[in-house]
Amino acid sequence: MKKYLIFLGIACSISLNVGAQTDSLDLLLQLGSEEPVELIPKRMIFTQRMLWGEKGLMRTLKVAPLTDQGRETELKIRRGMLVTHQVLGFATLAGMVAQGIVGSKLYDGDYKIKDLHEGLGTAVNITYFTTAGLSLFTPPPLIHRQVKGLNGIKMHKTLAVIHLSAMIATNLLADSAGDPKIKPLHRATAFTAFGSFFGAMLVMKF
């Protein structure tokens, strides 16, 4: 489980370095360029390239041939996955709040709710890393565009690096949370994960 979390952490961190993305094929009409535009961008994270690249698994298995019509379908799938990504993000945030409330009582000595705390932790991990997976394995956009200056997307990605690192650290420290020396560290990483996750969602609304 810990190796799985670390792998997802590395993969997500790489994905956060990619520039702003454009999905719609209608952009081709706006570009006004006579030069042909490739169906898939040259820059993709390795998880996308593994599945959706020219020699990716979806192409070699002929599940998703690289055609104009196929790319239109992929972009619809992408939008659906990203909408689900957002919905699960809210579910994860709600789970974090519930786990925080229960965790505070547990830290105060109410060990009868230990199983509840662990159950909420499992649920939060499932929704959190499923949300990450939806971003990692979604079909690529039509093009990648670099956006200059500070904006919501860049702030979202920066905060995502923080809450991702904090989530991994929280999970790694969970087994030793009973140790008085580890206990405050576990709590600190959990609060860091929640705060940065909430912030990452908040900046996308402005």
Buried (B, 14 or more C-beta within 10 A) or exposed (E): EEEEBEEBBEBBBEBBEBBBBBBBBEBEEEEEEEEEEEBBBEBBBEBBBBBBBEEBEBBEEEEBEBEEEBBEEBBEEBBEBBEBBEEBBEBBBEBBBBBBEBBEBBBEEEEEBEEBBBEBBEBBBBBBBBBBBBBBBBBBBBBBEEEEEEEBBBBBBBBBBBBBBBBBBBBBBBEEBEEEEBBEBBBBBBBBBBBBBBBBBEBBEE
